[in-house]
């Protein structure tokens, strides 16, 4: 945030000193990103992967619940050493399930990053190309309230140019 603030302050100083010679572009990465056809494909693939992890977690949870119910039904008839063994088994299953859930979250996050990386790179390459062609000093991403105000006389919204460059309809 500090870097963006200093960048904006620098650009304002340069813009006022060089009048209209400094130009910049801006766009919303999220709106361009989510409009790409490849984004929908990536979302579907990630949803399928998430469903597989959810299915496995449900299976493991059902297995744990069945063993737990069995233990509750038979615990009165078990000798202490067998009861302790089965309780330990249940504890181990529960710990493995928790570890699997954490690993699944990590793997899903990694898969999301991997799936989106080529799309983001395509966007950024198009941004660099448009920036060079149009002679911009810089291009800002307006997402996340990073730029609550932009003077349209000094800058240009390049989202339409990006949509054309990326063949987004």
CNS distance restraints for C-alpha pairs under 8 A (distance, minus, plus):
assign (resid   1 and name CA) (resid   5 and name CA) 6.19 0.50 0.50
assign (resid   1 and name CA) (resid 146 and name CA) 7.50 0.50 0.50
assign (resid   2 and name CA) (resid   6 and name CA) 6.17 0.50 0.50
assign (resid   3 and name CA) (resid   7 and name CA) 6.01 0.50 0.50
assign (resid   4 and name CA) (resid   8 and name CA) 6.06 0.50 0.50
assign (resid   4 and name CA) (resid 146 and name CA) 7.64 0.50 0.50
assign (resid   5 and name CA) (resid   9 and name CA) 6.10 0.50 0.50
assign (resid   6 and name CA) (resid  10 and name CA) 5.95 0.50 0.50
assign (resid   7 and name CA) (resid  11 and name CA) 6.09 0.50 0.50
assign (resid   8 and name CA) (resid  12 and name CA) 6.10 0.50 0.50
assign (resid   9 and name CA) (resid  13 and name CA) 6.25 0.50 0.50
assign (resid  10 and name CA) (resid  14 and name CA) 6.12 0.50 0.50
assign (resid  11 and name CA) (resid  15 and name CA) 5.72 0.50 0.50
assign (resid  11 and name CA) (resid  22 and name CA) 7.81 0.50 0.50
assign (resid  12 and name CA) (resid  16 and name CA) 6.04 0.50 0.50
assign (resid  13 and name CA) (resid  17 and name CA) 6.15 0.50 0.50
assign (resid  14 and name CA) (resid  18 and name CA) 5.87 0.50 0.50
assign (resid  14 and name CA) (resid  19 and name CA) 7.89 0.50 0.50
assign (resid  14 and name CA) (resid  22 and name CA) 7.17 0.50 0.50
assign (resid  15 and name CA) (resid  19 and name CA) 5.30 0.50 0.50
assign (resid  15 and name CA) (resid  20 and name CA) 6.43 0.50 0.50
assign (resid  15 and name CA) (resid  21 and name CA) 7.02 0.50 0.50
assign (resid  15 and name CA) (resid  22 and name CA) 5.50 0.50 0.50
assign (resid  15 and name CA) (resid 154 and name CA) 7.91 0.50 0.50
assign (resid  16 and name CA) (resid  20 and name CA) 7.81 0.50 0.50
assign (resid  18 and name CA) (resid  22 and name CA) 6.84 0.50 0.50
assign (resid  20 and name CA) (resid 154 and name CA) 6.68 0.50 0.50
assign (resid  22 and name CA) (resid 136 and name CA) 7.18 0.50 0.50
assign (resid  22 and name CA) (resid 137 and name CA) 6.33 0.50 0.50
assign (resid  22 and name CA) (resid 154 and name CA) 7.14 0.50 0.50
assign (resid  23 and name CA) (resid 135 and name CA) 7.26 0.50 0.50
assign (resid  23 and name CA) (resid 136 and name CA) 5.06 0.50 0.50
assign (resid  23 and name CA) (resid 137 and name CA) 5.93 0.50 0.50
assign (resid  23 and name CA) (resid 138 and name CA) 7.69 0.50 0.50
assign (resid  23 and name CA) (resid 154 and name CA) 5.39 0.50 0.50
assign (resid  23 and name CA) (resid 155 and name CA) 5.44 0.50 0.50
assign (resid  23 and name CA) (resid 156 and name CA) 7.85 0.50 0.50
assign (resid  24 and name CA) (resid 131 and name CA) 7.99 0.50 0.50
assign (resid  24 and name CA) (resid 136 and name CA) 4.63 0.50 0.50
assign (resid  24 and name CA) (resid 137 and name CA) 5.50 0.50 0.50
assign (resid  24 and name CA) (resid 138 and name CA) 5.14 0.50 0.50
assign (resid  24 and name CA) (resid 139 and name CA) 5.54 0.50 0.50
assign (resid  24 and name CA) (resid 140 and name CA) 7.65 0.50 0.50
assign (resid  24 and name CA) (resid 154 and name CA) 6.68 0.50 0.50
assign (resid  24 and name CA) (resid 155 and name CA) 4.61 0.50 0.50
assign (resid  24 and name CA) (resid 156 and name CA) 6.44 0.50 0.50
assign (resid  25 and name CA) (resid 131 and name CA) 7.20 0.50 0.50
assign (resid  25 and name CA) (resid 136 and name CA) 6.39 0.50 0.50
assign (resid  25 and name CA) (resid 138 and name CA) 6.49 0.50 0.50
assign (resid  25 and name CA) (resid 139 and name CA) 4.41 0.50 0.50
assign (resid  25 and name CA) (resid 140 and name CA) 6.26 0.50 0.50
assign (resid  25 and name CA) (resid 155 and name CA) 5.22 0.50 0.50
assign (resid  25 and name CA) (resid 156 and name CA) 4.74 0.50 0.50
assign (resid  25 and name CA) (resid 157 and name CA) 5.74 0.50 0.50
assign (resid  25 and name CA) (resid 158 and name CA) 5.91 0.50 0.50
assign (resid  26 and name CA) (resid 139 and name CA) 5.15 0.50 0.50
assign (resid  26 and name CA) (resid 140 and name CA) 4.49 0.50 0.50
assign (resid  26 and name CA) (resid 141 and name CA) 5.79 0.50 0.50
assign (resid  26 and name CA) (resid 142 and name CA) 6.58 0.50 0.50
assign (resid  26 and name CA) (resid 155 and name CA) 7.02 0.50 0.50
assign (resid  26 and name CA) (resid 156 and name CA) 6.17 0.50 0.50
assign (resid  26 and name CA) (resid 157 and name CA) 4.94 0.50 0.50
assign (resid  26 and name CA) (resid 158 and name CA) 5.85 0.50 0.50
assign (resid  26 and name CA) (resid 159 and name CA) 7.54 0.50 0.50
assign (resid  27 and name CA) (resid 139 and name CA) 7.76 0.50 0.50
assign (resid  27 and name CA) (resid 140 and name CA) 6.50 0.50 0.50
assign (resid  27 and name CA) (resid 141 and name CA) 5.30 0.50 0.50
assign (resid  27 and name CA) (resid 142 and name CA) 5.83 0.50 0.50
assign (resid  27 and name CA) (resid 157 and name CA) 5.56 0.50 0.50
assign (resid  27 and name CA) (resid 158 and name CA) 5.67 0.50 0.50
assign (resid  27 and name CA) (resid 159 and name CA) 5.16 0.50 0.50
assign (resid  28 and name CA) (resid  32 and name CA) 6.50 0.50 0.50
assign (resid  28 and name CA) (resid 141 and name CA) 5.44 0.50 0.50
assign (resid  28 and name CA) (resid 142 and name CA) 5.12 0.50 0.50
assign (resid  28 and name CA) (resid 143 and name CA) 5.48 0.50 0.50
assign (resid  28 and name CA) (resid 159 and name CA) 7.03 0.50 0.50
assign (resid  29 and name CA) (resid  33 and name CA) 5.76 0.50 0.50
assign (resid  29 and name CA) (resid 141 and name CA) 6.00 0.50 0.50
assign (resid  29 and name CA) (resid 142 and name CA) 7.45 0.50 0.50
assign (resid  29 and name CA) (resid 143 and name CA) 6.65 0.50 0.50
assign (resid  30 and name CA) (resid  34 and name CA) 5.93 0.50 0.50
assign (resid  30 and name CA) (resid 143 and name CA) 6.92 0.50 0.50
assign (resid  31 and name CA) (resid  35 and name CA) 6.18 0.50 0.50
assign (resid  32 and name CA) (resid  36 and name CA) 6.61 0.50 0.50
assign (resid  32 and name CA) (resid 159 and name CA) 6.87 0.50 0.50
assign (resid  32 and name CA) (resid 162 and name CA) 7.46 0.50 0.50
assign (resid  32 and name CA) (resid 163 and name CA) 6.85 0.50 0.50
assign (resid  33 and name CA) (resid  39 and name CA) 6.90 0.50 0.50
assign (resid  33 and name CA) (resid 119 and name CA) 7.31 0.50 0.50
assign (resid  33 and name CA) (resid 120 and name CA) 7.24 0.50 0.50
assign (resid  33 and name CA) (resid 123 and name CA) 7.57 0.50 0.50
assign (resid  34 and name CA) (resid  39 and name CA) 5.83 0.50 0.50
assign (resid  34 and name CA) (resid  40 and name CA) 7.61 0.50 0.50
assign (resid  35 and name CA) (resid  39 and name CA) 7.15 0.50 0.50
assign (resid  35 and name CA) (resid 168 and name CA) 6.67 0.50 0.50
assign (resid  36 and name CA) (resid  40 and name CA) 7.33 0.50 0.50
assign (resid  36 and name CA) (resid 166 and name CA) 7.75 0.50 0.50
assign (resid  36 and name CA) (resid 168 and name CA) 5.90 0.50 0.50
assign (resid  37 and name CA) (resid  41 and name CA) 6.84 0.50 0.50
assign (resid  37 and name CA) (resid 168 and name CA) 7.35 0.50 0.50
assign (resid  38 and name CA) (resid  42 and name CA) 6.13 0.50 0.50
assign (resid  38 and name CA) (resid 119 and name CA) 7.30 0.50 0.50
assign (resid  39 and name CA) (resid  43 and name CA) 6.05 0.50 0.50
assign (resid  39 and name CA) (resid 116 and name CA) 7.48 0.50 0.50
assign (resid  39 and name CA) (resid 119 and name CA) 7.51 0.50 0.50
assign (resid  40 and name CA) (resid  44 and name CA) 6.19 0.50 0.50
assign (resid  41 and name CA) (resid  45 and name CA) 6.22 0.50 0.50
assign (resid  42 and name CA) (resid  46 and name CA) 6.08 0.50 0.50
assign (resid  42 and name CA) (resid 115 and name CA) 5.97 0.50 0.50
assign (resid  42 and name CA) (resid 116 and name CA) 7.19 0.50 0.50
assign (resid  43 and name CA) (resid  47 and name CA) 6.06 0.50 0.50
assign (resid  44 and name CA) (resid  48 and name CA) 6.17 0.50 0.50
assign (resid  45 and name CA) (resid  49 and name CA) 6.25 0.50 0.50
assign (resid  46 and name CA) (resid  50 and name CA) 6.02 0.50 0.50
assign (resid  46 and name CA) (resid 108 and name CA) 7.54 0.50 0.50
assign (resid  46 and name CA) (resid 111 and name CA) 7.34 0.50 0.50
assign (resid  46 and name CA) (resid 112 and name CA) 6.74 0.50 0.50
assign (resid  47 and name CA) (resid  51 and name CA) 6.07 0.50 0.50
assign (resid  48 and name CA) (resid  52 and name CA) 6.40 0.50 0.50
assign (resid  49 and name CA) (resid  53 and name CA) 6.45 0.50 0.50
assign (resid  49 and name CA) (resid 108 and name CA) 7.64 0.50 0.50
assign (resid  50 and name CA) (resid  54 and name CA) 6.06 0.50 0.50
assign (resid  50 and name CA) (resid 108 and name CA) 6.97 0.50 0.50
assign (resid  51 and name CA) (resid  55 and name CA) 5.98 0.50 0.50
assign (resid  52 and name CA) (resid  56 and name CA) 6.30 0.50 0.50
assign (resid  53 and name CA) (resid  57 and name CA) 6.14 0.50 0.50
assign (resid  53 and name CA) (resid 104 and name CA) 6.60 0.50 0.50
assign (resid  54 and name CA) (resid  58 and name CA) 6.06 0.50 0.50
assign (resid  55 and name CA) (resid  59 and name CA) 6.19 0.50 0.50
assign (resid  56 and name CA) (resid  60 and name CA) 6.18 0.50 0.50
assign (resid  57 and name CA) (resid  61 and name CA) 6.03 0.50 0.50
assign (resid  57 and name CA) (resid  97 and name CA) 7.26 0.50 0.50
assign (resid  57 and name CA) (resid 100 and name CA) 7.87 0.50 0.50
assign (resid  57 and name CA) (resid 101 and name CA) 7.13 0.50 0.50
assign (resid  58 and name CA) (resid  62 and name CA) 6.04 0.50 0.50
assign (resid  59 and name CA) (resid  63 and name CA) 6.18 0.50 0.50
assign (resid  60 and name CA) (resid  64 and name CA) 6.19 0.50 0.50
assign (resid  60 and name CA) (resid  97 and name CA) 6.76 0.50 0.50
assign (resid  61 and name CA) (resid  65 and name CA) 6.13 0.50 0.50
assign (resid  61 and name CA) (resid  97 and name CA) 7.52 0.50 0.50
assign (resid  62 and name CA) (resid  66 and name CA) 6.10 0.50 0.50
assign (resid  63 and name CA) (resid  67 and name CA) 6.30 0.50 0.50
assign (resid  64 and name CA) (resid  68 and name CA) 6.05 0.50 0.50
assign (resid  64 and name CA) (resid  90 and name CA) 6.94 0.50 0.50
assign (resid  64 and name CA) (resid  93 and name CA) 6.75 0.50 0.50
assign (resid  64 and name CA) (resid  94 and name CA) 7.16 0.50 0.50
assign (resid  65 and name CA) (resid  69 and name CA) 6.06 0.50 0.50
assign (resid  66 and name CA) (resid  70 and name CA) 6.13 0.50 0.50
assign (resid  67 and name CA) (resid  71 and name CA) 6.12 0.50 0.50
assign (resid  67 and name CA) (resid  90 and name CA) 7.34 0.50 0.50
assign (resid  68 and name CA) (resid  72 and name CA) 6.23 0.50 0.50
assign (resid  68 and name CA) (resid  90 and name CA) 7.04 0.50 0.50
assign (resid  69 and name CA) (resid  73 and name CA) 6.21 0.50 0.50
assign (resid  70 and name CA) (resid  74 and name CA) 6.20 0.50 0.50
assign (resid  71 and name CA) (resid  75 and name CA) 5.43 0.50 0.50
assign (resid  71 and name CA) (resid  86 and name CA) 7.37 0.50 0.50
assign (resid  74 and name CA) (resid  78 and name CA) 6.55 0.50 0.50
assign (resid  75 and name CA) (resid  83 and name CA) 6.46 0.50 0.50
assign (resid  78 and name CA) (resid  82 and name CA) 6.15 0.50 0.50
assign (resid  78 and name CA) (resid  83 and name CA) 5.73 0.50 0.50
assign (resid  79 and name CA) (resid  83 and name CA) 6.17 0.50 0.50
assign (resid  80 and name CA) (resid  84 and name CA) 6.00 0.50 0.50
assign (resid  81 and name CA) (resid  85 and name CA) 6.19 0.50 0.50
assign (resid  82 and name CA) (resid  86 and name CA) 6.19 0.50 0.50
assign (resid  83 and name CA) (resid  87 and name CA) 6.14 0.50 0.50
assign (resid  84 and name CA) (resid  88 and name CA) 6.12 0.50 0.50
assign (resid  85 and name CA) (resid  89 and name CA) 6.21 0.50 0.50
assign (resid  86 and name CA) (resid  90 and name CA) 6.20 0.50 0.50
assign (resid  87 and name CA) (resid  91 and name CA) 6.20 0.50 0.50
assign (resid  88 and name CA) (resid  92 and name CA) 6.17 0.50 0.50
assign (resid  89 and name CA) (resid  93 and name CA) 6.19 0.50 0.50
assign (resid  90 and name CA) (resid  94 and name CA) 6.13 0.50 0.50
assign (resid  91 and name CA) (resid  95 and name CA) 6.18 0.50 0.50
assign (resid  92 and name CA) (resid  96 and name CA) 6.10 0.50 0.50
assign (resid  93 and name CA) (resid  97 and name CA) 6.12 0.50 0.50
assign (resid  94 and name CA) (resid  98 and name CA) 6.25 0.50 0.50
assign (resid  95 and name CA) (resid  99 and name CA) 6.14 0.50 0.50
assign (resid  96 and name CA) (resid 100 and name CA) 6.00 0.50 0.50
assign (resid  97 and name CA) (resid 101 and name CA) 6.18 0.50 0.50
assign (resid  98 and name CA) (resid 102 and name CA) 6.36 0.50 0.50
assign (resid  99 and name CA) (resid 103 and name CA) 6.16 0.50 0.50
assign (resid 100 and name CA) (resid 104 and name CA) 5.93 0.50 0.50
assign (resid 101 and name CA) (resid 105 and name CA) 6.26 0.50 0.50
assign (resid 102 and name CA) (resid 106 and name CA) 6.35 0.50 0.50
assign (resid 103 and name CA) (resid 107 and name CA) 6.03 0.50 0.50
assign (resid 104 and name CA) (resid 108 and name CA) 5.96 0.50 0.50
assign (resid 105 and name CA) (resid 109 and name CA) 6.16 0.50 0.50
assign (resid 106 and name CA) (resid 110 and name CA) 6.19 0.50 0.50
assign (resid 107 and name CA) (resid 111 and name CA) 6.02 0.50 0.50
assign (resid 108 and name CA) (resid 112 and name CA) 6.07 0.50 0.50
assign (resid 109 and name CA) (resid 113 and name CA) 6.28 0.50 0.50
assign (resid 110 and name CA) (resid 114 and name CA) 6.13 0.50 0.50
assign (resid 111 and name CA) (resid 115 and name CA) 5.96 0.50 0.50
assign (resid 112 and name CA) (resid 116 and name CA) 6.11 0.50 0.50
assign (resid 113 and name CA) (resid 117 and name CA) 5.88 0.50 0.50
assign (resid 114 and name CA) (resid 118 and name CA) 7.67 0.50 0.50
assign (resid 115 and name CA) (resid 119 and name CA) 7.85 0.50 0.50
assign (resid 116 and name CA) (resid 120 and name CA) 6.18 0.50 0.50
assign (resid 117 and name CA) (resid 121 and name CA) 6.11 0.50 0.50
assign (resid 118 and name CA) (resid 122 and name CA) 6.18 0.50 0.50
assign (resid 119 and name CA) (resid 123 and name CA) 6.33 0.50 0.50
assign (resid 120 and name CA) (resid 124 and name CA) 6.12 0.50 0.50
assign (resid 121 and name CA) (resid 125 and name CA) 5.99 0.50 0.50
assign (resid 122 and name CA) (resid 126 and name CA) 6.23 0.50 0.50
assign (resid 122 and name CA) (resid 166 and name CA) 7.79 0.50 0.50
assign (resid 123 and name CA) (resid 127 and name CA) 6.14 0.50 0.50
assign (resid 123 and name CA) (resid 162 and name CA) 7.42 0.50 0.50
assign (resid 123 and name CA) (resid 166 and name CA) 7.42 0.50 0.50
assign (resid 124 and name CA) (resid 128 and name CA) 6.13 0.50 0.50
assign (resid 125 and name CA) (resid 129 and name CA) 6.18 0.50 0.50
assign (resid 126 and name CA) (resid 130 and name CA) 6.04 0.50 0.50
assign (resid 126 and name CA) (resid 162 and name CA) 6.54 0.50 0.50
assign (resid 126 and name CA) (resid 165 and name CA) 6.60 0.50 0.50
assign (resid 126 and name CA) (resid 166 and name CA) 7.46 0.50 0.50
assign (resid 127 and name CA) (resid 131 and name CA) 5.89 0.50 0.50
assign (resid 127 and name CA) (resid 139 and name CA) 7.48 0.50 0.50
assign (resid 127 and name CA) (resid 162 and name CA) 7.01 0.50 0.50
assign (resid 128 and name CA) (resid 132 and name CA) 6.17 0.50 0.50
assign (resid 129 and name CA) (resid 133 and name CA) 6.14 0.50 0.50
assign (resid 130 and name CA) (resid 134 and name CA) 5.94 0.50 0.50
assign (resid 130 and name CA) (resid 161 and name CA) 7.66 0.50 0.50
assign (resid 130 and name CA) (resid 162 and name CA) 7.91 0.50 0.50
assign (resid 131 and name CA) (resid 135 and name CA) 5.85 0.50 0.50
assign (resid 131 and name CA) (resid 136 and name CA) 5.05 0.50 0.50
assign (resid 131 and name CA) (resid 137 and name CA) 7.60 0.50 0.50
assign (resid 131 and name CA) (resid 138 and name CA) 6.99 0.50 0.50
assign (resid 131 and name CA) (resid 139 and name CA) 6.83 0.50 0.50
assign (resid 132 and name CA) (resid 136 and name CA) 6.51 0.50 0.50
assign (resid 141 and name CA) (resid 146 and name CA) 7.66 0.50 0.50
assign (resid 141 and name CA) (resid 147 and name CA) 7.96 0.50 0.50
assign (resid 142 and name CA) (resid 146 and name CA) 5.77 0.50 0.50
assign (resid 142 and name CA) (resid 147 and name CA) 5.37 0.50 0.50
assign (resid 142 and name CA) (resid 148 and name CA) 7.79 0.50 0.50
assign (resid 143 and name CA) (resid 147 and name CA) 7.61 0.50 0.50
assign (resid 150 and name CA) (resid 155 and name CA) 7.30 0.50 0.50
assign (resid 151 and name CA) (resid 155 and name CA) 6.32 0.50 0.50
assign (resid 152 and name CA) (resid 156 and name CA) 5.99 0.50 0.50
assign (resid 152 and name CA) (resid 157 and name CA) 7.88 0.50 0.50
assign (resid 158 and name CA) (resid 162 and name CA) 6.13 0.50 0.50
assign (resid 159 and name CA) (resid 163 and name CA) 6.11 0.50 0.50
assign (resid 160 and name CA) (resid 164 and name CA) 6.31 0.50 0.50
assign (resid 161 and name CA) (resid 165 and name CA) 6.11 0.50 0.50
assign (resid 162 and name CA) (resid 166 and name CA) 5.94 0.50 0.50
assign (resid 163 and name CA) (resid 167 and name CA) 5.85 0.50 0.50
assign (resid 163 and name CA) (resid 168 and name CA) 4.79 0.50 0.50
assign (resid 163 and name CA) (resid 169 and name CA) 7.02 0.50 0.50
assign (resid 164 and name CA) (resid 168 and name CA) 6.19 0.50 0.50
assign (resid 164 and name CA) (resid 169 and name CA) 7.76 0.50 0.50
